[in-house]
Amino acid sequence: MPSPTSPSAGYVTDVAYLPGYYPFMAPARMRYVASLQGIRPPAVREGFDFLELGCGFGSTLLTLAAANPQGRFTGVDFMPVHTDHIAREVAATGLRNVRVLCADFANMPADLPAFDFIALHGVFSWVSPELRACVLEIIRRHLKPDGIVEVTYNCMPGWSSLLPHWTVFHAAEVLAMFGSIGLGHAGRLPYHHNHWELCAKPHFAGQFQGADLATVETLKDHHANVMFRWDLFSRRQREAWTPRQRAEAAGDLFFRIALPQASLPHTVTYGGVTAGIAGPPHDRMLEAMGHSSWSLPMLLDEPQLAEFTAESLVEAVDAGVAMGLFRVDGGPAIDPVPPVETIATASLAVPLEFNRRALERKDLANEQVGLASLRTGAGHEIGDLHAVILDELVTGGRGGIEQRIADRLARTEKHLREHTTGRPITDPAERAKAVGAICGGFFATVLPELVRQGIAVWDRDQAVGKAL
Ligand SMILES: C[S@@+](CC[C@H](N)C(=O)[O-])C[C@H]1O[C@@H](n2cnc3c(N)ncnc32)[C@H](O)[C@@H]1O
């Protein structure tokens, strides 16, 4: 623990955190959730300002900056080891839309602009009450009128058996803290937490009817025994939109089938709640949407879906997102992608410098590799072995790739391990077979998604401009 007079007073510095790309911080996800709650999300197409308070090594900040060249990204952290690392990455990747500040929340630079998005992940529960007050003051001063704040924290009741430890909040306490600076609740992530029916069994419907927001949030947390919350806040009032108004407010978000092999009935289990999607209009939506991206206005105007009301279509999209049938992107993916044999044998390129660096740098460190997609405005994570395959494919082509991967593994003295036993695979023939299977998986599922997101471009689309 730091001493009370050290610069990090009030922040626990002796516990490592896991750096990585956090998908919930993508503007498209925040904007979707806000629109779901009747809150008009900030416009992003012409540019936007994004602040991350306590950005650590900046994995998320940098990935989002690479994926959203029209956005301006600011990261603040008081540990020079973090901010120096970010500054080096900015220089190496040529990102021109990142500003990194080595500063304490208690003493921020005077020239900070106003922001459309302010995110703080892994901060709120881990700083002193005084620093929390500083954070709230930064938000009060620097959030644009229609901006969104995203805050994560350890919460009750999930933490009750682990107390006393860290600072743990009831959702209602955090709602009150943000209320004190004029911000109201604007929804939460993961998506299903916005729907009480996916947090509590139907039997408890009566508890939710007519309950105020703080009670609803508390009840959902108790039913689902939540221990960590991702909350959004905004100054905007919730609006009672018609489905058409909702579609227009979220008109630049795109929805597509989350997994190419998705089929109905689609069933999910969240904690003690099992729910599903079957029949109309989802069956017809899956048919009509095929494997391409659709905005809400496109869906409402689709002649093949004219028999359904706008309300039922919007509800169906929201249910599909909440239950993982559909994914939300900040722009349309490329679909359909060419057959995998065509992609695999064509020459492939990874246009973004940020992504090329990510591929080169990660050599089987047993970490996920975060890549940026200009199409979705978000990051996309792949396993490090898949990153190595992509790197080999781009630099050396398809021919003999299995052998090249096996050689690279042998060179780095990293071993594949058998799934069930964890036994290292050292025998060359066995390794070749395992590499063949991993490459097979890469070509069947990972590569098509990379092409869909424009992270890897195939053949004729090799220029960055054409990847857009
Ligand atoms: C748990 S890390 C989260 C990092 C990043 N947001 C992520 O999700 O990967 C919290 C970060 O907040 C920073 N931090 C804590 N107190 C701070 C303060 N008073 N001023 C500035 N940064 C602070 C720490 O240095 C650390 O990098």
The ligand as an SDF file (V2000), in Angstrom:
LIG
                    3D

 27 29  0  0  0  0  0  0  0  0999 V2000
   -6.6320   -0.8630  -12.5090 C   0  0  0  0  0  0  0  0  0  0  0  0
   -5.8050    0.2680  -13.5030 S   0  0  0  0  0  0  0  0  0  0  0  0
   -6.8730    0.3130  -14.8970 C   0  0  0  0  0  0  0  0  0  0  0  0
   -6.1590    0.6620  -16.1610 C   0  0  0  0  0  0  0  0  0  0  0  0
   -7.0290    0.7330  -17.4120 C   0  0  0  0  0  0  0  0  0  0  0  0
   -8.1610    1.6030  -17.2100 N   0  0  0  0  0  0  0  0  0  0  0  0
   -7.4750   -0.6430  -17.8190 C   0  0  0  0  0  0  0  0  0  0  0  0
   -8.6690   -0.9080  -17.7090 O   0  0  0  0  0  0  0  0  0  0  0  0
   -6.6720   -1.4450  -18.2860 O   0  0  0  0  0  0  0  0  0  0  0  0
   -6.0830    1.8260  -12.7040 C   0  0  0  0  0  0  0  0  0  0  0  0
   -5.1690    2.9310  -13.2160 C   0  0  0  0  0  0  0  0  0  0  0  0
   -5.5230    4.1480  -12.5740 O   0  0  0  0  0  0  0  0  0  0  0  0
   -4.3330    4.8970  -12.3240 C   0  0  0  0  0  0  0  0  0  0  0  0
   -4.5790    5.8260  -11.1980 N   0  0  0  0  0  0  0  0  0  0  0  0
   -4.9180    5.4950   -9.9330 C   0  0  0  0  0  0  0  0  0  0  0  0
   -5.0300    6.6040   -9.1640 N   0  0  0  0  0  0  0  0  0  0  0  0
   -4.7500    7.6470   -9.9700 C   0  0  0  0  0  0  0  0  0  0  0  0
   -4.7070    9.0560   -9.7620 C   0  0  0  0  0  0  0  0  0  0  0  0
   -4.9340    9.5900   -8.5740 N   0  0  0  0  0  0  0  0  0  0  0  0
   -4.4170    9.8430  -10.8130 N   0  0  0  0  0  0  0  0  0  0  0  0
   -4.1580    9.3050  -12.0310 C   0  0  0  0  0  0  0  0  0  0  0  0
   -4.1740    7.9770  -12.2770 N   0  0  0  0  0  0  0  0  0  0  0  0
   -4.4790    7.1570  -11.2670 C   0  0  0  0  0  0  0  0  0  0  0  0
   -3.3060    3.8070  -12.0030 C   0  0  0  0  0  0  0  0  0  0  0  0
   -1.9910    4.2420  -12.2300 O   0  0  0  0  0  0  0  0  0  0  0  0
   -3.7100    2.6750  -12.9350 C   0  0  0  0  0  0  0  0  0  0  0  0
   -3.0160    2.7070  -14.1530 O   0  0  0  0  0  0  0  0  0  0  0  0
  1  2  1  0
  2  3  1  0
  2 10  1  0
  3  4  1  0
  4  5  1  0
  5  6  1  0
  5  7  1  0
  7  8  2  0
  7  9  1  0
 10 11  1  0
 11 12  1  0
 11 26  1  0
 12 13  1  0
 13 14  1  0
 13 24  1  0
 14 15  1  0
 14 23  1  0
 15 16  2  0
 16 17  1  0
 17 18  1  0
 17 23  2  0
 18 19  1  0
 18 20  2  0
 20 21  1  0
 21 22  2  0
 22 23  1  0
 24 25  1  0
 24 26  1  0
 26 27  1  0
M  CHG  2   2   1   9  -1
M  END
$$$$
